[in-house]
């Protein structure tokens, strides 16, 4: 005679008196040697994230120091919280993520510049180019030279139109 308990677990194949105990099936886990401990995985991920955050904060602090605590485009005072890093030549246009291409800018100016090249931005906004020449101390000479040219051309255009 089959019991209800035996039939539900074994499909009725084993009688109750057989003494075989059926356990639910378990998946086999990989051995502890083949996978790292969960604490090590979490620590490795957290340390790399912390390293990235620390590097970005150091870059922002250095750019802010090099730019005289001011936005290089509008010359407003900045502090560590309000400063944003701006790539003078945008990464989308082939710029590098190095110190010579990074300046501090306020968020409105950074959004205004977007992914424009310095020549395009300074031609549209000559006041930003004039401030850039004054406050961006750590950028490469070629960038400063280009900014001076763009500003001089932007300021020269209205005079040429009036003379003609």
Beta strands, then each sheet from edge to edge (+ up, - down):
strand 1: 84-87
strand 2: 102-105
sheet 1: 1+ 2-
end
